[in-house]
Amino acid sequence: MPLKRIGEFGFIKKISRGCLIRPDSIIKAIGDDAAAFTTDPARVSLITTDLLVERIHFLRNAISGFDLGYKSLAVNLSDIAAMGGTARESFVSIAIPEDCPLDYLEAIYDGMKDLATKFEVNILGGDTTGSKVDLIINVVVHGTIAREEMLCRDAARPGDIIFSTGYLGDSKAGLHLILNNIPADSAEWRNLLRAHLLPVPQLAQGRFLAQRSAVKAAIDTSDGLSSDLGHIAEESGVGAVLYADKIPVSGDLKEFCQQFNFDPVEYALSGGEDYTLLCTVSPAEAEVIAADFQKKFKRPLFRIGEITAGKEMNIIFPDGSSSPIASSGWNHFKDE
C-alpha cells in the first residue's frame, strides 16, 4: 500500500501500535500535542519534538537564518502551550549540507536564543551531523504542568463552546506571498509574512486556560482549523459545528483575500501554522472565561462554535445554510 493512501495521521496510527512497552507512569503516548508522563506524583513532564526539512517545511532562499531558528523552536513551544504547560528545556539537532554557510547557521541559533530568552527556555544540547543535500533541524522541548491542569484533545464534551485564542489563516496568506514571490511592500503584507515566519507561541494563554477547570480540551492550530478541530472531535468521540461569521479573520487577511479573490473563511479553515490555540469550554463558564481572557490579554477569546453529540462536523453560514467541514489542513503524504 502506498503511504499517500493513508496519509500522515493514518501512518501515525499504524506505527503507534506496540510502542507503549512500559505503560507505568505514562499519561499520554503518541496522539496528542506532546507526550506526558510522571516522574513526580504532582507534576507531569511534557515532551514534544518537531522536524523541519528544507524544501518540505521551508525554502532556505526565502527565509533568513534568524527566522528559521526562531520558528524551529516556536512550533515546539506551541505544543507545550496546547497542553497548558510551562516550557523548560530544549535540545537541537541539525543536519548541515556543505553549501550552508556558517553565518546562516549562526543566525539560526541566534533566532532560537532570542525566542528561548523570551520564554526562559534553556538550550541544553543536541546533535550535529552532515547532510548530502538539505538542511534538517529537529528540536525537542521538555515542559512541565500540574497533573490536574493538563489539557488534552480527548476531553471535549457535547455542549462545550469552541474558542480560538487568535486569528486564523494569516500564516497561509504569508506562505502564498513567499511561494509566489510577491513582495511584502505594505504593512498588511508584512504582517501576514510575519505571521508565517515568526509565529508567537501562546504559552501564557495556554497557562491561563489550563488553570480553569471549565476548559476541557485544547490543541494548537498547526495543521489548520478544520484538521485540528477534527483531531479534538476524533479523540473525544464528538462532533462540532462552526459559525462562518464567527471565525476570527484579521483585517490583513480580508485585504489579502479581496485583492487575490480568495475566501477568507476557507483560508482560516485550511491554513495551518497559525499556532493559536483552540479550546472547548463548559457552557456555564464560557462567558466568564472569555471576559477574564479579554481582561488579561487585551484581546478577545473568539467564540466560534459548539461541540455536538454526533460525529459530524459542519459549518453554518450567515444565510442559514450549512455544509460538512472537510479536513483540509496540512497532512504529510496524503493523496490529493
C-alpha positions as CSV (number, residue, x, y, z in Angstrom):
1,M,0.0,0.0,0.0
2,P,1.4,3.4,-0.9
3,L,2.0,5.8,2.0
4,K,0.0,8.5,0.4
5,R,-3.2,6.4,0.5
6,I,-3.4,6.6,4.3
7,G,-1.7,10.0,4.8
8,E,0.3,11.3,7.8
9,F,-2.3,10.6,10.5
10,G,-3.1,7.1,9.2
11,F,0.6,6.4,9.3
12,I,0.9,7.6,12.9
13,K,-1.9,5.4,13.9
14,K,-0.2,2.4,12.3
15,I,3.2,2.9,13.9
16,S,1.8,3.7,17.3
17,R,0.6,0.2,17.9
18,G,3.0,-1.7,20.1
19,C,5.1,1.4,21.0
20,L,3.9,1.6,24.6
21,I,6.0,-1.2,26.1
22,R,6.1,0.0,29.7
23,P,2.8,1.9,30.5
24,D,3.6,2.7,34.1
25,S,3.7,6.5,34.7
26,I,2.6,7.2,31.1
27,I,-0.4,9.6,30.8
28,K,-0.3,10.4,27.1
29,A,1.7,8.5,24.5
30,I,1.5,9.0,20.7
31,G,-1.5,11.0,19.6
32,D,-1.6,14.4,21.4
33,D,0.4,17.6,21.1
34,A,3.1,16.3,23.5
35,A,3.8,13.0,25.3
36,A,3.1,13.2,29.0
37,F,4.5,11.1,31.8
38,T,5.1,11.4,35.6
39,T,8.3,11.4,37.5
40,D,6.7,13.1,40.4
41,P,3.2,12.4,41.8
42,A,2.1,16.1,41.5
43,R,3.9,17.1,38.2
44,V,3.7,15.9,34.7
45,S,6.6,16.0,32.2
46,L,5.7,17.0,28.7
47,I,8.0,16.1,25.7
48,T,7.5,17.3,22.2
49,T,9.6,17.2,19.1
50,D,9.3,18.6,15.6
51,L,11.4,18.1,12.5
52,L,11.8,20.8,9.8
53,V,13.2,19.7,6.4
54,E,14.3,22.0,3.7
55,R,12.0,22.1,0.6
56,I,9.2,20.4,2.7
57,H,8.8,22.9,5.6
58,F,10.9,25.8,4.4
59,L,12.8,27.2,1.5
60,R,16.3,28.3,2.6
61,N,16.5,31.1,0.0
62,A,13.1,32.5,1.2
63,I,13.8,32.6,5.0
64,S,16.6,34.2,7.0
65,G,18.6,32.1,9.3
66,F,17.3,34.0,12.3
67,D,13.6,33.5,11.3
68,L,14.2,29.8,10.6
69,G,15.8,29.3,14.1
70,Y,13.0,31.2,15.8
71,K,10.3,29.2,14.0
72,S,12.0,25.9,14.7
73,L,11.8,26.5,18.4
74,A,8.4,28.3,18.2
75,V,6.5,25.3,16.8
76,N,7.6,23.1,19.7
77,L,6.8,25.7,22.3
78,S,3.3,25.9,20.8
79,D,2.8,22.2,21.5
80,I,3.7,22.8,25.2
81,A,1.2,25.7,25.2
82,A,-1.5,23.5,23.8
83,M,-1.2,21.2,26.8
84,G,-1.2,24.2,29.2
85,G,2.4,23.6,30.2
86,T,5.5,25.7,31.1
87,A,8.4,25.1,28.6
88,R,11.7,24.4,30.4
89,E,14.5,22.8,28.4
90,S,15.2,22.2,24.7
91,F,17.6,20.2,22.6
92,V,18.5,21.0,19.0
93,S,19.8,18.5,16.4
94,I,20.8,19.7,12.9
95,A,22.0,18.1,9.7
96,I,24.0,20.5,7.6
97,P,24.7,20.4,3.9
98,E,28.0,21.6,2.5
99,D,26.5,24.6,0.8
100,C,25.1,26.1,4.0
101,P,27.4,29.0,5.2
102,L,28.5,29.4,8.8
103,D,26.9,32.8,9.2
104,Y,23.5,31.3,8.2
105,L,23.9,28.6,10.8
106,E,24.9,31.1,13.5
107,A,21.8,33.1,12.6
108,I,19.7,30.0,13.1
109,Y,20.9,29.7,16.7
110,D,20.5,33.5,17.2
111,G,16.8,33.1,16.4
112,M,16.4,30.2,18.7
113,K,18.3,32.0,21.5
114,D,16.1,35.1,21.0
115,L,12.9,33.2,21.5
116,A,14.3,31.0,24.2
117,T,15.3,34.1,26.2
118,K,11.7,35.5,26.0
119,F,10.2,32.3,27.5
120,E,13.2,31.3,29.8
121,V,13.9,28.1,28.0
122,N,17.3,26.5,28.1
123,I,19.0,25.1,25.1
124,L,20.9,22.2,26.6
125,G,22.4,20.3,23.7
126,G,21.5,18.1,20.8
127,D,23.5,16.7,17.9
128,T,25.1,17.9,14.6
129,T,25.8,15.9,11.5
130,G,26.2,16.3,7.8
131,S,23.6,16.2,5.1
132,K,24.0,15.4,1.4
133,V,21.5,17.9,0.1
134,D,19.0,19.6,2.5
135,L,19.2,21.4,5.8
136,I,17.3,19.5,8.5
137,I,16.5,20.8,12.0
138,N,15.0,18.8,14.8
139,V,14.0,20.4,18.1
140,V,12.9,18.6,21.3
141,V,11.3,20.6,24.1
142,H,10.6,19.5,27.7
143,G,7.9,21.2,29.7
144,T,6.0,20.6,33.0
145,I,2.5,21.0,34.3
146,A,0.5,20.0,37.4
147,R,-1.3,16.8,36.6
148,E,-4.8,18.1,37.3
149,E,-4.3,21.1,35.0
150,M,-3.1,19.3,31.8
151,L,-5.1,19.9,28.7
152,C,-5.6,17.1,26.1
153,R,-7.5,16.6,22.9
154,D,-9.8,13.9,24.3
155,A,-11.8,15.8,26.9
156,A,-14.3,17.8,24.8
157,R,-18.0,17.1,25.7
158,P,-21.3,17.8,23.8
159,G,-22.4,21.4,24.6
160,D,-18.9,22.7,25.1
161,I,-18.2,26.1,23.5
162,I,-15.4,26.2,21.0
163,F,-13.0,29.1,21.2
164,S,-9.9,30.3,19.3
165,T,-7.3,32.5,21.1
166,G,-6.4,34.4,17.9
167,Y,-6.9,35.0,14.2
168,L,-6.8,32.1,11.7
169,G,-5.5,32.0,8.1
170,D,-2.8,34.7,8.3
171,S,0.1,32.2,8.0
172,K,-1.3,30.6,4.9
173,A,-1.5,34.1,3.3
174,G,2.1,34.8,4.2
175,L,3.1,31.5,2.6
176,H,1.3,32.4,-0.5
177,L,3.3,35.6,-0.7
178,I,6.5,33.6,-0.4
179,L,5.7,30.9,-2.9
180,N,4.5,33.5,-5.5
181,N,7.4,35.9,-5.0
182,I,5.0,38.7,-4.1
183,P,7.0,41.5,-2.3
184,A,5.8,42.4,1.2
185,D,5.6,46.1,0.2
186,S,2.7,47.1,2.5
187,A,2.1,46.9,6.2
188,E,-0.7,44.3,5.6
189,W,1.6,42.1,3.6
190,R,4.4,42.4,6.1
191,N,2.0,41.4,8.9
192,L,1.0,38.3,7.0
193,L,4.6,37.4,6.2
194,R,5.5,37.8,9.9
195,A,2.6,35.6,10.9
196,H,4.1,32.8,8.8
197,L,7.7,33.3,9.6
198,L,7.6,34.4,13.3
199,P,4.6,32.8,15.0
200,V,4.3,33.7,18.7
201,P,3.8,30.6,20.9
202,Q,0.8,31.2,23.2
203,L,2.3,29.8,26.3
204,A,0.8,32.4,28.6
205,Q,-2.6,31.8,27.0
206,G,-2.2,28.1,27.5
207,R,-1.4,28.5,31.2
208,F,-4.4,30.8,31.5
209,L,-6.7,28.1,30.0
210,A,-5.1,25.2,32.0
211,Q,-5.8,26.9,35.3
212,R,-9.5,26.9,34.7
213,S,-11.3,23.6,35.2
214,A,-14.1,24.6,32.9
215,V,-11.7,24.4,29.9
216,K,-11.9,20.8,28.7
217,A,-9.9,20.1,25.5
218,A,-7.2,22.1,23.7
219,I,-4.9,21.9,20.6
220,D,-2.8,24.3,18.7
221,T,-3.6,25.2,15.1
222,S,-0.5,23.7,13.4
223,D,-2.4,21.8,10.7
224,G,-5.4,24.2,10.2
225,L,-8.7,24.8,11.9
226,S,-10.6,22.1,10.1
227,S,-7.9,19.4,10.7
228,D,-7.1,20.4,14.3
229,L,-10.7,20.7,15.4
230,G,-11.1,17.3,13.7
231,H,-8.4,15.9,15.9
232,I,-10.3,17.0,19.0
233,A,-13.6,15.6,17.7
234,E,-12.0,12.2,16.8
235,E,-10.1,11.9,20.1
236,S,-13.2,12.9,22.1
237,G,-15.7,11.0,20.1
238,V,-17.8,14.0,19.4
239,G,-18.9,16.3,16.5
240,A,-18.8,20.1,16.1
241,V,-20.5,23.0,14.5
242,L,-18.7,26.2,13.4
243,Y,-20.2,29.5,12.5
244,A,-18.6,31.1,9.4
245,D,-19.2,34.6,10.5
246,K,-17.6,34.0,13.9
247,I,-14.3,32.6,12.7
248,P,-11.7,35.2,13.5
249,V,-10.2,36.7,10.4
250,S,-7.8,39.6,10.6
251,G,-8.2,42.8,8.6
252,D,-4.9,42.0,6.9
253,L,-6.3,38.6,5.6
254,K,-9.5,40.3,4.5
255,E,-7.5,42.7,2.4
256,F,-5.3,39.9,1.0
257,C,-8.3,37.8,0.0
258,Q,-10.1,40.7,-1.5
259,Q,-7.1,41.5,-3.7
260,F,-6.4,37.9,-4.8
261,N,-10.1,36.7,-4.9
262,F,-9.8,34.2,-2.1
263,D,-12.3,33.2,0.5
264,P,-11.0,34.2,4.0
265,V,-13.1,31.6,5.7
266,E,-11.6,28.9,3.5
267,Y,-8.2,30.3,4.3
268,A,-9.0,30.1,8.1
269,L,-10.3,26.5,7.8
270,S,-7.4,25.1,5.7
271,G,-4.4,27.3,6.5
272,G,-2.3,25.8,9.3
273,E,0.8,27.1,11.1
274,D,-1.2,29.9,12.8
275,Y,-0.2,28.4,16.2
276,T,-3.2,29.9,18.0
277,L,-5.0,27.6,20.5
278,L,-8.4,26.0,20.0
279,C,-10.2,25.0,23.2
280,T,-13.5,23.8,24.4
281,V,-15.2,25.2,27.5
282,S,-18.2,24.2,29.6
283,P,-21.1,26.5,28.5
284,A,-21.8,27.6,32.1
285,E,-18.4,29.2,32.4
286,A,-17.8,30.3,28.8
287,E,-18.7,33.9,29.2
288,V,-16.8,34.4,32.4
289,I,-13.6,32.8,30.9
290,A,-13.9,34.9,27.8
291,A,-14.3,38.1,29.8
292,D,-11.3,37.1,32.0
293,F,-9.2,36.4,28.9
294,Q,-10.1,39.7,27.4
295,K,-9.1,41.5,30.6
296,K,-5.8,39.7,30.9
297,F,-4.6,39.7,27.3
298,K,-6.4,42.8,26.0
299,R,-7.8,40.7,23.1
300,P,-10.8,38.6,22.5
301,L,-11.2,34.9,23.1
302,F,-13.1,34.2,19.9
303,R,-16.3,32.0,20.3
304,I,-16.5,30.1,17.0
305,G,-18.9,27.2,17.6
306,E,-20.0,24.3,19.8
307,I,-19.3,20.6,20.3
308,T,-22.1,18.3,19.4
309,A,-23.1,14.8,20.3
310,G,-22.9,13.4,16.8
311,K,-19.7,12.6,14.9
312,E,-20.4,15.1,12.1
313,M,-18.6,18.4,11.7
314,N,-20.5,21.2,10.0
315,I,-20.2,24.9,9.3
316,I,-23.2,27.2,9.3
317,F,-23.1,30.3,7.0
318,P,-24.9,33.6,7.7
319,D,-27.7,32.8,5.4
320,G,-28.6,29.7,7.5
321,S,-27.2,27.2,5.0
322,S,-24.7,24.6,6.2
323,S,-22.1,22.2,4.8
324,P,-19.8,19.5,6.1
325,I,-16.4,20.5,7.2
326,A,-13.7,18.6,5.3
327,S,-10.3,18.1,6.9
328,S,-8.4,20.4,4.6
329,G,-5.3,21.4,6.6
330,W,-1.8,20.2,6.2
331,N,-1.3,16.5,6.1
332,H,2.1,14.9,5.0
333,F,1.9,12.1,2.5
334,K,-1.9,12.4,1.9
335,D,-3.1,11.5,-1.6
336,E,-4.7,14.6,-3.2
